[in-house]
Amino acid sequence: MSRSHGLAGEFEAEAWAAQVRTPLYYPDAVTLVSGTDPAALVARIDTTTPGASVKDSFADLDLSEAGFQVLFEAEWIHRPAGVPPATSPDLAWDVAGDPDTLRAWALAWDDGDGNADLFRPELLADPATFVLAGHSADGRVVAGAVATRSDQVVGVSNVFALDGGPDAAWPVVLGAVHRLFPTLPVVGYEHGDDLAVAVRHGFEPVGPLRIWLHG
């Protein structure tokens, strides 16, 4: 997402971080190992612009002295490879492959909040990113998610459905992921009611994480 906005982050041994503020909803730093040095991590990001955030991947940091507060606590989730969705998806799906389809997906995902421009056409150039769109009978995008493939797993985020919420979205998303990547487990993170929904659809919580917000 940051690259699609022309921003470059850097990987170091303990964390990924971006010196320039990242797009809305996306972290300015992500820890890669437990026991990351909080001061060194905060020094790598811009905290002068409001809204900087850190994904504390192991929920083991205390960033309060640096002016951060906990936005929410969540759980990493894992679903084994090769397991189809428990219920068949009711919607046809495809992978957004052109700017018009991506725009339709973004408008549905945003649902009137005014942030659809987060998803720029440059995102389509990333070979590891798959924007999954579930279509109603009349062709409208009404559900979807973003799948990001690595050699070991498929990460899923931005799960939504205009009607029925994540309970309606997961069969579509998992059906698509199962067809596209049948040999890879599915991972992500959720919290609150959305975590309970993910568990109903075959995910297992495997560890905590924490999102910190500055200011």
Beta strands, then each sheet from edge to edge (+ up, - down):
strand 1: 10-11
strand 2: 15-17
strand 3: 29-31
strand 4: 53-56
strand 5: 68-79
strand 6: 92-95
strand 7: 129-135
strand 8: 141-149
strand 9: 154-161
strand 10: 186-190
strand 11: 204-214
sheet 1: 1+ 2- 3+ 4+ 11- 5+ 10- 9- 8+ 7- 6+
end
